[in-house]
Amino acid sequence: MADPATSGHVEGSPLTGSQMQANLTSAKEARKRAELDAQLLANRIALLKQEEEKAWKKIEETRKRASEIMELRKQNENKFAAKENFYKAKWESIKQAQAQNAMMRDKARALRDQTRQGLMEQKHANARNTKEQSQQFLLQKKEREQAEKQANAERSAYLKARKEDAKRRLEEDRLAQLEKFREDYESRTAQEELLRARTDALVAKMEKEEMELIQRLQNTQTVQRSAYEELEAALGQTSQQVSSSRNLGGSAGAASRTGGSATGERPQPAA
C-alpha cells in the first residue's frame, strides 16, 4: 500500500502540518506498541525456557533415582541368592555327616559281631582242650571258665555301656548342632524379611514420588503448550493491529485526495 504522504506529493496535493503531525504521532504509537509486544514476547520466551530447564532437570533426577532403585534391588537379590546357596551347602554337609555316622555305626556293629563270633569260637576251643586234660585240672578249668565268663560279661557290658554313651553323646551333639543351625537360619531369614520389607516400602515411596514428578512434568508441559498458544494468539493479534493501522492510514489518504478538495473538510488522523 502506498504511503499517504508520498501519494499526496506525487499527485500534487501537499500534506498540511496537522496531517503530518497526525501521521508522525500514529507512527510513534505503532512503534511503541510493537516494542511493547516484543518486550512481552521476550519475557514470555525467557520464562518458557526457564520452565523447560526445570522440567528437564526433574526428568534427569527421576531417571537417576529409578536407576539407583534398580541397582539396590539387584544387590539385595544377589545377597539373598548367596545366602540361600550358603544354607543349601550347610544342609548338604549335615546330610553327609549323618550318612557318615550311619556308616560308622554299621562298621561298629559288624566289629561287635565279629568279636562275639571270635569269642564263641575261642570258648569252644577252650572247652575242647579242657575236656582233653586230666581230671586233676577239672576244678581249675571250671573256675577259670567261670572267671572268664564273668570277665567277658563284664567286658561286654562295659563296652556296650561305653558305646551306648558315645552314641548318646553323638546324637545329642548332632541335635544341638541342628538346633543351632535352625535358630541361625530362622534369625537370618527374619532379618532378610525385615530388610526386604523396608526396601519394598522405600521402593513404593520412591515410585509414588516418581508418579508425582511425572504428573508435575505433564502439568508443566500443559502450561508450556498454553503459553505457546497465548504467544501465537498475541502474535496474531499484533499482526491484525498493524494491518488495521495501515488500512486506516490508507483510507485517510484517499479521503484527503477525494473528499477533502470537494467539501473543504479537514481529514481526521488515523486512530
CORNOR-V686800 format. One line per field, one symbol per residue. ss: DSSP state (h for helix, s for strand, l for the rest). phi: phi as a letter, one per 30 degrees, with the letter a starting at -180 (. if undefined). burial: b if it has 16 or more other ideal C-beta (glycine too) atoms within 10 Angstrom, else e. A space follows every 50 residues. Layout:
ss: ???
phi: ???
burial: ???
This chain:
ss: lllhhhhhhhllllllhhhhhhhhhhhhhhhhhhhhhhhhhhhhhhhhhh hhhhhhhhhhhhhhhhhhhhhhhhhhhhhhhhhhhhhhhhhhhhhhhhhh hhhhhhhhhhhhhhhhhhhhhhhhhhhhhhhlllhhhhhhhhhhhhhhhh hhhhhhhhhhhhhhhhhhhhhhhhhhhhhhhhhhhhhhhhhhhhhhhhhh hhhhhhhhhhhhhhhhhhhhhhhhhhhhhhhhhhhhhhhhhhhhhhhhhh hhhhhhhlhhhhhllllllll
phi: .ddedddddddicddddddddddddddddddddddddddddddddddddd dddddddddddddddddddddddddddddddddddddddddddddddddd ddddddddddddddddddddddddddddddddddddcddddddddddddd dddddddddddddddddddddddddddddddddddddddddddddddddd dddddddddddddddddddddddddddddddddddddddddddddddddd dddddddcddddciddddddd
burial: eeebbebbeeeeeebeeebeebbeebeeebeeeeeebeeeeeeeeeeeee eeeebeeeeeebeeeeeebeeeeeeeeeeeeeeeeeeeeeeeeeeeeeee eeeeeeeeeeeeeeeeeeeeeeeeeeeeeeeeeeeeeeeebeeeeeeeee eeeeeeeeeeeeeeeeeeeeeeeeeeeeeeeeeeeeeeeeeeeeeeeeee eeeeebeeebeebeeebeeeeeeeeeeeeeeeeeeeebeeeeeebeeebb ebbeebeeebeeeeeebeebe
